[in-house]
Amino acid sequence: MWQDPDQEIRAEIVEGIVRAYTDTLSAGILAKNVFQEVAVEMNRGDQAHSQIETLLTSVGKGEEKGLEVHFRSIAVEGKKSISGFQYYAAAMSAMFILFTAAFGAEYFIQESRLHTYERILLSGRGRGVLFAGRFLSTSLFSLLQMILLLLFSRFLFGVNWGDPLSLLPLLLLVSLGVGGLSLLLSAINHVAGNEKGSEIFSGFITQIMALAGGSFIPAAYLPDEVRLLGDYTINGASLQGFVKVMQGYSLREITPVFLSLSIMTLLFMAAALAISRLKEV
């Protein structure tokens, strides 16, 4: 809420009304979720569905003030709990790699304007050399960027990123995934002849991917459809890997994340090569 300093009393009244409404709405949502989960556990899901309206009405009228809600934290054996600071350090790192891919694609179009692409073709080496250079350079830059972020957060804020032996292969695969994504954006820019593809990606699509991947809100709190979409984004898979390493998962347990990143990298590269051929048609 934007409050006018000269209208402090009015602002407090409006804020109180809005807060009361949102608190009541939140209480109803919490009650509904808990009610449904308990009913499903007791095999009473059908009966519970017909009682939801009555429950929400009673909560809205304040008839359930005598009820108390208790939360318990249960530790999973052999796994570490992570703090909110740890989570969002990983979440922001996963989001920033998306911008790295977009920046790499913008450099590619600059090389095209300097006729680097044409000179390579005239030398007889083929466009694969230029694409390989963009893929490797962006992957290396992404790796160095993430290592810098990890070291910065570790020594300045004390963030524990987990076992380095598990973290290193994850960083390598994430970097290759960023290189593949940058290659795809580079091919789109190359065919379009401008930076519009990477600009749209960095200005709009990254926000959607960051939200779906859990960079803004933990994925567990997102709707199932959005969470499913986040599982198939490079930042979402990267964040899952970072969190699992922080929690102490073994390399074997993180293998599905490794496989997902590898498949996405190959798909990005295949799509980039297919799109780049359109320039020759």
C-alpha positions in Angstrom: 0.0 0.0 0.0 1.2 3.5 -0.8 0.4 5.8 2.1 0.1 9.6 2.0 2.1 11.0 4.9 -0.4 13.9 5.2 -3.3 11.4 5.5 -1.8 9.1 8.2 -5.1 8.4 10.0 -7.0 7.6 6.8 -4.1 5.4 5.7 -4.2 3.4 9.0 -7.9 2.9 8.7 -7.7 1.6 5.1 -4.7 -0.6 6.1 -6.7 -2.1 9.0 -9.6 -2.9 6.7 -7.4 -4.6 4.1 -5.4 -6.5 6.7 -8.6 -7.7 8.4 -9.9 -9.0 5.1 -6.7 -10.7 4.1 -6.3 -12.3 7.5 -9.8 -13.7 7.3 -9.2 -15.0 3.8 -5.9 -16.6 4.8 -7.6 -18.3 7.8 -10.3 -19.7 5.5 -7.7 -21.0 3.1 -5.7 -22.6 5.9 -8.7 -24.2 7.4 -9.9 -25.6 4.0 -6.4 -27.1 3.2 -6.0 -28.7 6.7 -9.6 -30.0 6.6 -9.2 -31.6 3.2 -5.8 -33.2 4.0 -7.1 -34.7 7.2 -10.3 -36.0 5.5 -8.2 -37.6 2.7 -6.0 -39.3 5.3 -9.2 -40.7 7.0 -10.7 -41.8 3.6 -13.5 -39.2 4.1 -12.7 -37.0 1.1 -16.2 -37.2 -0.5 -17.9 -36.3 2.8 -15.5 -33.5 3.4 -16.1 -31.9 0.1 -19.7 -31.2 1.0 -18.8 -29.6 4.3 -16.2 -27.1 3.0 -18.8 -24.3 2.5 -20.0 -24.7 6.1 -16.4 -24.7 7.4 -15.5 -21.5 5.5 -18.7 -19.8 6.6 -18.0 -20.5 10.3 -14.4 -19.3 10.0 -15.6 -16.1 8.3 -18.0 -15.4 11.1 -15.4 -16.0 13.7 -17.2 -19.1 15.2 -13.9 -21.1 15.3 -12.0 -18.7 17.6 -11.6 -21.5 20.2 -9.6 -23.6 17.8 -5.8 -23.5 18.0 -3.4 -24.4 15.1 -0.1 -26.0 16.0 2.8 -26.4 13.7 5.6 -29.0 14.1 8.9 -29.3 12.4 9.8 -32.9 11.7 13.4 -33.7 10.7 14.0 -36.3 8.0 16.6 -38.8 9.1 19.9 -38.2 7.3 18.9 -34.9 5.8 19.6 -31.3 6.9 17.1 -28.6 7.2 17.9 -25.4 5.4 17.2 -21.8 6.4 15.3 -19.3 4.4 18.5 -17.4 3.8 20.0 -20.6 2.2 17.0 -21.1 0.1 16.8 -17.6 -1.3 20.6 -17.6 -1.9 20.1 -20.6 -4.2 16.8 -19.2 -5.6 18.5 -15.9 -6.7 21.5 -17.7 -8.1 19.1 -19.9 -10.2 17.3 -16.8 -11.5 20.4 -14.9 -12.4 21.6 -17.6 -14.7 18.7 -16.8 -16.9 20.0 -13.3 -17.5 23.4 -14.8 -18.3 21.9 -16.7 -21.1 20.2 -13.6 -22.5 23.4 -11.6 -22.3 25.3 -14.3 -24.2 22.7 -14.1 -27.0 23.1 -10.3 -27.2 26.8 -10.7 -27.7 26.1 -13.2 -30.5 24.1 -10.6 -32.5 26.9 -8.1 -32.0 29.3 -10.6 -33.6 26.9 -11.0 -36.5 26.9 -7.2 -37.1 30.6 -7.2 -37.1 30.4 -9.9 -39.9 32.2 -12.5 -37.7 29.6 -15.0 -38.9 30.3 -14.3 -42.6 34.1 -14.4 -42.1 33.9 -17.8 -40.5 31.7 -19.2 -43.3 34.2 -17.8 -45.9 37.0 -19.6 -44.1 35.3 -22.9 -44.7 34.8 -23.8 -41.0 31.0 -23.6 -41.0 28.6 -22.0 -38.6 29.2 -24.7 -36.0 32.4 -23.0 -35.0 30.6 -19.8 -34.1 27.9 -21.6 -32.3 30.4 -23.8 -30.4 32.3 -20.7 -29.3 29.1 -19.0 -28.1 28.1 -22.2 -26.2 31.5 -22.7 -24.5 32.1 -19.0 -23.7 28.6 -18.6 -22.1 28.9 -21.9 -20.2 32.3 -20.8 -18.8 31.1 -17.3 -17.9 28.0 -18.8 -16.2 30.2 -21.2 -14.2 32.5 -18.4 -13.1 29.5 -16.3 -12.1 28.0 -19.0 -10.0 31.2 -19.8 -8.3 31.6 -16.1 -7.5 28.1 -15.9 -6.1 28.6 -19.1 -4.0 31.9 -17.8 -2.5 30.4 -14.3 -1.9 27.4 -15.7 -0.1 29.5 -18.3 1.8 32.1 -15.9 3.2 30.0 -12.8 3.6 26.7 -14.3 4.8 27.8 -17.7 6.0 25.6 -19.7 3.5 26.3 -23.4 3.6 26.0 -24.8 0.1 26.6 -28.4 1.1 29.2 -31.0 -0.1 31.5 -29.5 -2.7 31.9 -33.0 -4.4 28.1 -33.0 -5.0 28.0 -29.3 -5.8 30.7 -29.3 -8.5 29.0 -31.6 -11.0 25.7 -29.7 -10.5 27.4 -26.4 -11.3 29.0 -27.9 -14.4 25.7 -29.2 -15.7 23.8 -26.0 -14.9 26.5 -24.0 -16.7 26.2 -26.2 -19.8 22.4 -25.8 -19.6 22.8 -22.0 -19.6 25.1 -22.3 -22.6 22.5 -24.3 -24.4 19.8 -21.8 -23.6 22.0 -19.0 -24.7 22.7 -20.8 -28.0 18.9 -21.1 -28.6 18.4 -17.4 -28.0 21.4 -16.7 -30.2 19.8 -18.6 -33.0 16.5 -16.8 -32.6 18.4 -13.4 -32.7 20.4 -14.5 -35.7 17.3 -15.4 -37.7 15.5 -12.2 -36.6 18.6 -10.1 -37.2 18.2 -8.2 -33.9 18.2 -8.6 -30.1 14.5 -8.7 -29.7 14.5 -12.4 -28.8 16.8 -12.1 -25.9 15.2 -8.8 -24.8 11.8 -10.3 -24.6 13.3 -13.3 -22.8 15.2 -11.2 -20.2 12.4 -8.7 -19.7 9.4 -11.0 -19.6 9.9 -14.7 -19.9 12.6 -14.8 -17.2 10.1 -13.5 -14.7 7.6 -16.3 -15.5 10.3 -18.9 -15.3 11.6 -17.5 -12.0 8.1 -17.6 -10.5 7.4 -21.1 -11.8 10.8 -22.3 -10.7 10.5 -21.2 -7.1 12.8 -18.2 -7.1 10.2 -15.8 -5.8 8.0 -18.2 -3.8 9.0 -21.7 -2.7 7.7 -24.2 -5.2 5.8 -26.1 -2.5 3.4 -23.2 -2.1 2.7 -22.9 -5.8 -0.3 -24.5 -7.6 0.4 -28.0 -9.1 0.2 -26.7 -12.7 2.7 -24.0 -12.0 5.0 -26.2 -10.1 5.0 -28.8 -12.9 6.0 -26.0 -15.3 8.8 -25.0 -13.0 10.2 -28.6 -13.0 10.8 -28.3 -16.7 12.7 -25.0 -16.6 16.5 -24.8 -16.2 16.3 -22.5 -13.2 13.7 -24.7 -11.5 15.8 -27.9 -12.0 18.9 -25.9 -10.8 17.2 -24.7 -7.7 16.0 -28.3 -6.9 19.6 -29.5 -7.2 21.0 -26.7 -5.0 18.5 -27.4 -2.3 19.1 -31.1 -2.4 22.8 -30.6 -2.1 22.3 -28.3 0.9 20.1 -30.9 2.5 22.8 -33.5 2.2 21.4 -35.7 -0.6 23.9 -38.1 -2.2 25.0 -37.9 -5.9 22.8 -40.9 -6.6 19.7 -39.2 -5.1 20.4 -36.0 -7.2 20.8 -38.0 -10.4 17.2 -37.2 -11.7 18.2 -33.5 -11.5 21.4 -34.2 -13.5 19.4 -36.1 -16.1 16.9 -33.3 -16.4 19.6 -30.7 -16.9 21.3 -32.8 -19.5 18.1 -33.4 -21.5 17.3 -29.7 -21.5 20.8 -28.8 -22.7 20.5 -31.3 -25.6 17.1 -30.0 -26.5 18.3 -26.4 -26.4 21.2 -27.2 -28.7 19.0 -29.2 -31.2 16.5 -26.4 -31.3 19.2 -23.8 -31.9 20.7 -25.8 -34.8 17.2 -26.3 -36.4 16.4 -22.6 -36.1 19.7 -21.4 -37.4 19.1 -23.3 -40.6 16.2 -21.0 -41.3 18.7 -18.3 -42.0 20.1 -20.3 -44.9 16.7 -21.0 -46.5 
